[in-house]
Amino acid sequence: MGRLKGKIDTAIGKAKEKVGYAVGSNKLQAKGAAQALKGKAESAVSGKLDKARKAVDKGTQKL
């Protein structure tokens, strides 16, 4: 779920950033850039957590 939410935040953030640029709103551009960055970070963290869970599961199966 974290990866999906991250991708959605990234897409919405990029859209806000482009709309802000189109209408000349620096505030909207900044909010969009921040949301896009938040989404990228959330996706990355979620990916790392998934890898860690898989490693733990693989290790416990050998026991």
PDB file of N, CA, C and O in Angstrom:
ATOM      1  N   MET A   1       0.827  -1.190   0.000  1.00  0.00           N
ATOM      2  CA  MET A   1       0.000   0.000   0.000  1.00  0.00           C
ATOM      3  C   MET A   1       0.868   1.248   0.000  1.00  0.00           C
ATOM      4  O   MET A   1       0.484   2.249  -0.606  1.00  0.00           O
ATOM      5  N   GLY A   2       2.011   1.229   0.648  1.00  0.00           N
ATOM      6  CA  GLY A   2       2.871   2.392   0.727  1.00  0.00           C
ATOM      7  C   GLY A   2       3.412   2.815  -0.625  1.00  0.00           C
ATOM      8  O   GLY A   2       3.514   4.004  -0.928  1.00  0.00           O
ATOM      9  N   ARG A   3       3.757   1.825  -1.431  1.00  0.00           N
ATOM     10  CA  ARG A   3       4.280   2.156  -2.761  1.00  0.00           C
ATOM     11  C   ARG A   3       3.220   2.830  -3.611  1.00  0.00           C
ATOM     12  O   ARG A   3       3.505   3.803  -4.310  1.00  0.00           O
ATOM     13  N   LEU A   4       2.009   2.323  -3.554  1.00  0.00           N
ATOM     14  CA  LEU A   4       0.925   2.895  -4.346  1.00  0.00           C
ATOM     15  C   LEU A   4       0.629   4.320  -3.902  1.00  0.00           C
ATOM     16  O   LEU A   4       0.486   5.216  -4.734  1.00  0.00           O
ATOM     17  N   LYS A   5       0.537   4.532  -2.601  1.00  0.00           N
ATOM     18  CA  LYS A   5       0.276   5.869  -2.081  1.00  0.00           C
ATOM     19  C   LYS A   5       1.406   6.818  -2.483  1.00  0.00           C
ATOM     20  O   LYS A   5       1.160   7.977  -2.818  1.00  0.00           O
ATOM     21  N   GLY A   6       2.622   6.331  -2.448  1.00  0.00           N
ATOM     22  CA  GLY A   6       3.760   7.144  -2.857  1.00  0.00           C
ATOM     23  C   GLY A   6       3.676   7.540  -4.321  1.00  0.00           C
ATOM     24  O   GLY A   6       3.948   8.687  -4.678  1.00  0.00           O
ATOM     25  N   LYS A   7       3.301   6.596  -5.163  1.00  0.00           N
ATOM     26  CA  LYS A   7       3.179   6.892  -6.591  1.00  0.00           C
ATOM     27  C   LYS A   7       2.055   7.886  -6.858  1.00  0.00           C
ATOM     28  O   LYS A   7       2.174   8.754  -7.723  1.00  0.00           O
ATOM     29  N   ILE A   8       0.965   7.752  -6.108  1.00  0.00           N
ATOM     30  CA  ILE A   8      -0.154   8.688  -6.259  1.00  0.00           C
ATOM     31  C   ILE A   8       0.265  10.085  -5.818  1.00  0.00           C
ATOM     32  O   ILE A   8      -0.017  11.067  -6.506  1.00  0.00           O
ATOM     33  N   ASP A   9       0.937  10.176  -4.674  1.00  0.00           N
ATOM     34  CA  ASP A   9       1.416  11.483  -4.201  1.00  0.00           C
ATOM     35  C   ASP A   9       2.380  12.110  -5.206  1.00  0.00           C
ATOM     36  O   ASP A   9       2.330  13.315  -5.452  1.00  0.00           O
ATOM     37  N   THR A  10       3.245  11.303  -5.775  1.00  0.00           N
ATOM     38  CA  THR A  10       4.191  11.811  -6.767  1.00  0.00           C
ATOM     39  C   THR A  10       3.455  12.367  -7.983  1.00  0.00           C
ATOM     40  O   THR A  10       3.767  13.462  -8.451  1.00  0.00           O
ATOM     41  N   ALA A  11       2.497  11.631  -8.485  1.00  0.00           N
ATOM     42  CA  ALA A  11       1.751  12.069  -9.666  1.00  0.00           C
ATOM     43  C   ALA A  11       0.952  13.348  -9.385  1.00  0.00           C
ATOM     44  O   ALA A  11       0.954  14.276 -10.194  1.00  0.00           O
ATOM     45  N   ILE A  12       0.278  13.387  -8.249  1.00  0.00           N
ATOM     46  CA  ILE A  12      -0.511  14.568  -7.903  1.00  0.00           C
ATOM     47  C   ILE A  12       0.406  15.767  -7.695  1.00  0.00           C
ATOM     48  O   ILE A  12       0.096  16.879  -8.121  1.00  0.00           O
ATOM     49  N   GLY A  13       1.525  15.532  -7.044  1.00  0.00           N
ATOM     50  CA  GLY A  13       2.479  16.613  -6.813  1.00  0.00           C
ATOM     51  C   GLY A  13       3.016  17.191  -8.113  1.00  0.00           C
ATOM     52  O   GLY A  13       3.125  18.408  -8.263  1.00  0.00           O
ATOM     53  N   LYS A  14       3.350  16.317  -9.047  1.00  0.00           N
ATOM     54  CA  LYS A  14       3.846  16.792 -10.343  1.00  0.00           C
ATOM     55  C   LYS A  14       2.771  17.583 -11.086  1.00  0.00           C
ATOM     56  O   LYS A  14       3.062  18.586 -11.737  1.00  0.00           O
ATOM     57  N   ALA A  15       1.526  17.118 -10.981  1.00  0.00           N
ATOM     58  CA  ALA A  15       0.427  17.832 -11.634  1.00  0.00           C
ATOM     59  C   ALA A  15       0.245  19.216 -11.012  1.00  0.00           C
ATOM     60  O   ALA A  15       0.077  20.200 -11.732  1.00  0.00           O
ATOM     61  N   LYS A  16       0.276  19.297  -9.690  1.00  0.00           N
ATOM     62  CA  LYS A  16       0.149  20.594  -9.010  1.00  0.00           C
ATOM     63  C   LYS A  16       1.284  21.528  -9.418  1.00  0.00           C
ATOM     64  O   LYS A  16       1.084  22.723  -9.638  1.00  0.00           O
ATOM     65  N   GLU A  17       2.464  20.957  -9.512  1.00  0.00           N
ATOM     66  CA  GLU A  17       3.634  21.752  -9.891  1.00  0.00           C
ATOM     67  C   GLU A  17       3.446  22.343 -11.294  1.00  0.00           C
ATOM     68  O   GLU A  17       3.739  23.517 -11.517  1.00  0.00           O
ATOM     69  N   LYS A  18       2.964  21.538 -12.224  1.00  0.00           N
ATOM     70  CA  LYS A  18       2.751  22.010 -13.592  1.00  0.00           C
ATOM     71  C   LYS A  18       1.635  23.045 -13.668  1.00  0.00           C
ATOM     72  O   LYS A  18       1.752  24.031 -14.396  1.00  0.00           O
ATOM     73  N   VAL A  19       0.559  22.830 -12.924  1.00  0.00           N
ATOM     74  CA  VAL A  19      -0.535  23.796 -12.898  1.00  0.00           C
ATOM     75  C   VAL A  19      -0.031  25.109 -12.295  1.00  0.00           C
ATOM     76  O   VAL A  19      -0.345  26.188 -12.798  1.00  0.00           O
ATOM     77  N   GLY A  20       0.737  25.016 -11.233  1.00  0.00           N
ATOM     78  CA  GLY A  20       1.306  26.211 -10.615  1.00  0.00           C
ATOM     79  C   GLY A  20       2.171  26.987 -11.588  1.00  0.00           C
ATOM     80  O   GLY A  20       2.130  28.216 -11.625  1.00  0.00           O
ATOM     81  N   TYR A  21       2.948  26.272 -12.367  1.00  0.00           N
ATOM     82  CA  TYR A  21       3.794  26.916 -13.369  1.00  0.00           C
ATOM     83  C   TYR A  21       2.925  27.586 -14.435  1.00  0.00           C
ATOM     84  O   TYR A  21       3.209  28.704 -14.865  1.00  0.00           O
ATOM     85  N   ALA A  22       1.859  26.891 -14.858  1.00  0.00           N
ATOM     86  CA  ALA A  22       0.993  27.407 -15.923  1.00  0.00           C
ATOM     87  C   ALA A  22       0.256  28.676 -15.495  1.00  0.00           C
ATOM     88  O   ALA A  22       0.069  29.592 -16.295  1.00  0.00           O
ATOM     89  N   VAL A  23      -0.156  28.721 -14.237  1.00  0.00           N
ATOM     90  CA  VAL A  23      -0.916  29.890 -13.774  1.00  0.00           C
ATOM     91  C   VAL A  23      -0.023  30.925 -13.082  1.00  0.00           C
ATOM     92  O   VAL A  23      -0.506  31.977 -12.664  1.00  0.00           O
ATOM     93  N   GLY A  24       1.249  30.638 -12.963  1.00  0.00           N
ATOM     94  CA  GLY A  24       2.182  31.587 -12.363  1.00  0.00           C
ATOM     95  C   GLY A  24       2.140  31.630 -10.843  1.00  0.00           C
ATOM     96  O   GLY A  24       2.438  32.662 -10.242  1.00  0.00           O
ATOM     97  N   SER A  25       1.774  30.521 -10.221  1.00  0.00           N
ATOM     98  CA  SER A  25       1.691  30.458  -8.760  1.00  0.00           C
ATOM     99  C   SER A  25       2.909  29.742  -8.190  1.00  0.00           C
ATOM    100  O   SER A  25       3.019  28.518  -8.269  1.00  0.00           O
ATOM    101  N   ASN A  26       3.815  30.516  -7.620  1.00  0.00           N
ATOM    102  CA  ASN A  26       5.008  29.920  -7.005  1.00  0.00           C
ATOM    103  C   ASN A  26       4.630  29.044  -5.816  1.00  0.00           C
ATOM    104  O   ASN A  26       5.277  28.030  -5.552  1.00  0.00           O
ATOM    105  N   LYS A  27       3.579  29.440  -5.100  1.00  0.00           N
ATOM    106  CA  LYS A  27       3.134  28.683  -3.930  1.00  0.00           C
ATOM    107  C   LYS A  27       2.651  27.291  -4.351  1.00  0.00           C
ATOM    108  O   LYS A  27       3.005  26.293  -3.723  1.00  0.00           O
ATOM    109  N   LEU A  28       1.847  27.228  -5.405  1.00  0.00           N
ATOM    110  CA  LEU A  28       1.343  25.936  -5.881  1.00  0.00           C
ATOM    111  C   LEU A  28       2.482  25.085  -6.435  1.00  0.00           C
ATOM    112  O   LEU A  28       2.495  23.867  -6.251  1.00  0.00           O
ATOM    113  N   GLN A  29       3.430  25.716  -7.106  1.00  0.00           N
ATOM    114  CA  GLN A  29       4.593  24.981  -7.612  1.00  0.00           C
ATOM    115  C   GLN A  29       5.357  24.350  -6.454  1.00  0.00           C
ATOM    116  O   GLN A  29       5.754  23.187  -6.522  1.00  0.00           O
ATOM    117  N   ALA A  30       5.561  25.123  -5.395  1.00  0.00           N
ATOM    118  CA  ALA A  30       6.317  24.626  -4.241  1.00  0.00           C
ATOM    119  C   ALA A  30       5.567  23.498  -3.533  1.00  0.00           C
ATOM    120  O   ALA A  30       6.165  22.494  -3.148  1.00  0.00           O
ATOM    121  N   LYS A  31       4.260  23.669  -3.365  1.00  0.00           N
ATOM    122  CA  LYS A  31       3.463  22.614  -2.729  1.00  0.00           C
ATOM    123  C   LYS A  31       3.496  21.333  -3.564  1.00  0.00           C
ATOM    124  O   LYS A  31       3.603  20.234  -3.021  1.00  0.00           O
ATOM    125  N   GLY A  32       3.405  21.481  -4.872  1.00  0.00           N
ATOM    126  CA  GLY A  32       3.453  20.320  -5.750  1.00  0.00           C
ATOM    127  C   GLY A  32       4.791  19.614  -5.697  1.00  0.00           C
ATOM    128  O   GLY A  32       4.856  18.386  -5.655  1.00  0.00           O
ATOM    129  N   ALA A  33       5.865  20.400  -5.700  1.00  0.00           N
ATOM    130  CA  ALA A  33       7.203  19.814  -5.634  1.00  0.00           C
ATOM    131  C   ALA A  33       7.397  19.069  -4.314  1.00  0.00           C
ATOM    132  O   ALA A  33       7.988  17.990  -4.281  1.00  0.00           O
ATOM    133  N   ALA A  34       6.894  19.656  -3.227  1.00  0.00           N
ATOM    134  CA  ALA A  34       7.014  19.011  -1.916  1.00  0.00           C
ATOM    135  C   ALA A  34       6.227  17.700  -1.878  1.00  0.00           C
ATOM    136  O   ALA A  34       6.708  16.699  -1.346  1.00  0.00           O
ATOM    137  N   GLN A  35       5.032  17.708  -2.435  1.00  0.00           N
ATOM    138  CA  GLN A  35       4.207  16.492  -2.435  1.00  0.00           C
ATOM    139  C   GLN A  35       4.842  15.410  -3.305  1.00  0.00           C
ATOM    140  O   GLN A  35       4.815  14.230  -2.956  1.00  0.00           O
ATOM    141  N   ALA A  36       5.411  15.814  -4.433  1.00  0.00           N
ATOM    142  CA  ALA A  36       6.076  14.842  -5.306  1.00  0.00           C
ATOM    143  C   ALA A  36       7.281  14.223  -4.600  1.00  0.00           C
ATOM    144  O   ALA A  36       7.511  13.017  -4.693  1.00  0.00           O
ATOM    145  N   LEU A  37       8.036  15.046  -3.904  1.00  0.00           N
ATOM    146  CA  LEU A  37       9.205  14.548  -3.175  1.00  0.00           C
ATOM    147  C   LEU A  37       8.782  13.603  -2.053  1.00  0.00           C
ATOM    148  O   LEU A  37       9.419  12.575  -1.820  1.00  0.00           O
ATOM    149  N   LYS A  38       7.699  13.963  -1.361  1.00  0.00           N
ATOM    150  CA  LYS A  38       7.164  13.101  -0.303  1.00  0.00           C
ATOM    151  C   LYS A  38       6.762  11.746  -0.881  1.00  0.00           C
ATOM    152  O   LYS A  38       7.033  10.706  -0.282  1.00  0.00           O
ATOM    153  N   GLY A  39       6.122  11.762  -2.035  1.00  0.00           N
ATOM    154  CA  GLY A  39       5.703  10.520  -2.673  1.00  0.00           C
ATOM    155  C   GLY A  39       6.873   9.646  -3.070  1.00  0.00           C
ATOM    156  O   GLY A  39       6.835   8.428  -2.893  1.00  0.00           O
ATOM    157  N   LYS A  40       7.919  10.268  -3.609  1.00  0.00           N
ATOM    158  CA  LYS A  40       9.112   9.497  -3.989  1.00  0.00           C
ATOM    159  C   LYS A  40       9.761   8.862  -2.761  1.00  0.00           C
ATOM    160  O   LYS A  40      10.179   7.705  -2.796  1.00  0.00           O
ATOM    161  N   ALA A  41       9.839   9.630  -1.684  1.00  0.00           N
ATOM    162  CA  ALA A  41      10.438   9.103  -0.455  1.00  0.00           C
ATOM    163  C   ALA A  41       9.612   7.955   0.108  1.00  0.00           C
ATOM    164  O   ALA A  41      10.161   6.943   0.543  1.00  0.00           O
ATOM    165  N   GLU A  42       8.297   8.113   0.099  1.00  0.00           N
ATOM    166  CA  GLU A  42       7.422   7.061   0.625  1.00  0.00           C
ATOM    167  C   GLU A  42       7.556   5.778  -0.196  1.00  0.00           C
ATOM    168  O   GLU A  42       7.587   4.681   0.362  1.00  0.00           O
ATOM    169  N   SER A  43       7.635   5.916  -1.508  1.00  0.00           N
ATOM    170  CA  SER A  43       7.803   4.741  -2.369  1.00  0.00           C
ATOM    171  C   SER A  43       9.130   4.045  -2.092  1.00  0.00           C
ATOM    172  O   SER A  43       9.201   2.817  -2.041  1.00  0.00           O
ATOM    173  N   ALA A  44      10.175   4.841  -1.915  1.00  0.00           N
ATOM    174  CA  ALA A  44      11.492   4.263  -1.668  1.00  0.00           C
ATOM    175  C   ALA A  44      11.537   3.523  -0.334  1.00  0.00           C
ATOM    176  O   ALA A  44      12.061   2.412  -0.254  1.00  0.00           O
ATOM    177  N   VAL A  45      10.995   4.132   0.698  1.00  0.00           N
ATOM    178  CA  VAL A  45      10.985   3.506   2.022  1.00  0.00           C
ATOM    179  C   VAL A  45      10.151   2.228   2.000  1.00  0.00           C
ATOM    180  O   VAL A  45      10.538   1.213   2.580  1.00  0.00           O
ATOM    181  N   SER A  46       9.023   2.286   1.339  1.00  0.00           N
ATOM    182  CA  SER A  46       8.166   1.110   1.255  1.00  0.00           C
ATOM    183  C   SER A  46       8.883  -0.034   0.534  1.00  0.00           C
ATOM    184  O   SER A  46       8.765  -1.196   0.925  1.00  0.00           O
ATOM    185  N   GLY A  47       9.619   0.302  -0.511  1.00  0.00           N
ATOM    186  CA  GLY A  47      10.375  -0.718  -1.239  1.00  0.00           C
ATOM    187  C   GLY A  47      11.430  -1.376  -0.370  1.00  0.00           C
ATOM    188  O   GLY A  47      11.626  -2.590  -0.424  1.00  0.00           O
ATOM    189  N   LYS A  48      12.107  -0.569   0.431  1.00  0.00           N
ATOM    190  CA  LYS A  48      13.136  -1.112   1.332  1.00  0.00           C
ATOM    191  C   LYS A  48      12.506  -2.006   2.399  1.00  0.00           C
ATOM    192  O   LYS A  48      13.057  -3.048   2.753  1.00  0.00           O
ATOM    193  N   LEU A  49      11.343  -1.585   2.908  1.00  0.00           N
ATOM    194  CA  LEU A  49      10.652  -2.407   3.905  1.00  0.00           C
ATOM    195  C   LEU A  49      10.225  -3.745   3.317  1.00  0.00           C
ATOM    196  O   LEU A  49      10.325  -4.778   3.977  1.00  0.00           O
ATOM    197  N   ASP A  50       9.752  -3.725   2.084  1.00  0.00           N
ATOM    198  CA  ASP A  50       9.357  -4.973   1.427  1.00  0.00           C
ATOM    199  C   ASP A  50      10.546  -5.921   1.299  1.00  0.00           C
ATOM    200  O   ASP A  50      10.423  -7.120   1.547  1.00  0.00           O
ATOM    201  N   LYS A  51      11.692  -5.376   0.911  1.00  0.00           N
ATOM    202  CA  LYS A  51      12.891  -6.213   0.783  1.00  0.00           C
ATOM    203  C   LYS A  51      13.312  -6.784   2.131  1.00  0.00           C
ATOM    204  O   LYS A  51      13.719  -7.943   2.217  1.00  0.00           O
ATOM    205  N   ALA A  52      13.216  -5.977   3.180  1.00  0.00           N
ATOM    206  CA  ALA A  52      13.585  -6.450   4.510  1.00  0.00           C
ATOM    207  C   ALA A  52      12.633  -7.554   4.971  1.00  0.00           C
ATOM    208  O   ALA A  52      13.068  -8.552   5.546  1.00  0.00           O
ATOM    209  N   ARG A  53      11.345  -7.375   4.721  1.00  0.00           N
ATOM    210  CA  ARG A  53      10.365  -8.403   5.107  1.00  0.00           C
ATOM    211  C   ARG A  53      10.640  -9.713   4.378  1.00  0.00           C
ATOM    212  O   ARG A  53      10.570 -10.787   4.976  1.00  0.00           O
ATOM    213  N   LYS A  54      10.948  -9.625   3.098  1.00  0.00           N
ATOM    214  CA  LYS A  54      11.229 -10.837   2.320  1.00  0.00           C
ATOM    215  C   LYS A  54      12.469 -11.544   2.850  1.00  0.00           C
ATOM    216  O   LYS A  54      12.514 -12.772   2.918  1.00  0.00           O
ATOM    217  N   ALA A  55      13.481 -10.755   3.228  1.00  0.00           N
ATOM    218  CA  ALA A  55      14.701 -11.362   3.762  1.00  0.00           C
ATOM    219  C   ALA A  55      14.437 -12.059   5.083  1.00  0.00           C
ATOM    220  O   ALA A  55      14.957 -13.148   5.329  1.00  0.00           O
ATOM    221  N   VAL A  56      13.635 -11.439   5.931  1.00  0.00           N
ATOM    222  CA  VAL A  56      13.281 -12.051   7.217  1.00  0.00           C
ATOM    223  C   VAL A  56      12.476 -13.319   6.991  1.00  0.00           C
ATOM    224  O   VAL A  56      12.736 -14.342   7.625  1.00  0.00           O
ATOM    225  N   ASP A  57      11.504 -13.259   6.095  1.00  0.00           N
ATOM    226  CA  ASP A  57      10.689 -14.440   5.807  1.00  0.00           C
ATOM    227  C   ASP A  57      11.560 -15.578   5.272  1.00  0.00           C
ATOM    228  O   ASP A  57      11.390 -16.735   5.657  1.00  0.00           O
ATOM    229  N   LYS A  58      12.476 -15.242   4.399  1.00  0.00           N
ATOM    230  CA  LYS A  58      13.349 -16.259   3.806  1.00  0.00           C
ATOM    231  C   LYS A  58      14.230 -16.882   4.889  1.00  0.00           C
ATOM    232  O   LYS A  58      14.464 -18.091   4.891  1.00  0.00           O
ATOM    233  N   GLY A  59      14.712 -16.050   5.804  1.00  0.00           N
ATOM    234  CA  GLY A  59      15.565 -16.539   6.894  1.00  0.00           C
ATOM    235  C   GLY A  59      14.792 -17.411   7.878  1.00  0.00           C
ATOM    236  O   GLY A  59      15.328 -18.401   8.377  1.00  0.00           O
ATOM    237  N   THR A  60      13.554 -17.062   8.161  1.00  0.00           N
ATOM    238  CA  THR A  60      12.777 -17.861   9.110  1.00  0.00           C
ATOM    239  C   THR A  60      12.309 -19.181   8.513  1.00  0.00           C
ATOM    240  O   THR A  60      12.066 -20.138   9.249  1.00  0.00           O
ATOM    241  N   GLN A  61      12.178 -19.247   7.199  1.00  0.00           N
ATOM    242  CA  GLN A  61      11.778 -20.489   6.546  1.00  0.00           C
ATOM    243  C   GLN A  61      12.866 -21.549   6.645  1.00  0.00           C
ATOM    244  O   GLN A  61      12.578 -22.746   6.619  1.00  0.00           O
ATOM    245  N   LYS A  62      14.111 -21.111   6.757  1.00  0.00           N
ATOM    246  CA  LYS A  62      15.222 -22.061   6.857  1.00  0.00           C
ATOM    247  C   LYS A  62      15.321 -22.680   8.245  1.00  0.00           C
ATOM    248  O   LYS A  62      15.988 -23.698   8.432  1.00  0.00           O
ATOM    249  N   LEU A  63      14.652 -22.060   9.223  1.00  0.00           N
ATOM    250  CA  LEU A  63      14.718 -22.601  10.588  1.00  0.00           C
ATOM    251  C   LEU A  63      13.847 -23.774  10.751  1.00  0.00           C
ATOM    252  O   LEU A  63      13.784 -24.350  11.837  1.00  0.00           O
TER     253      LEU A  63
END
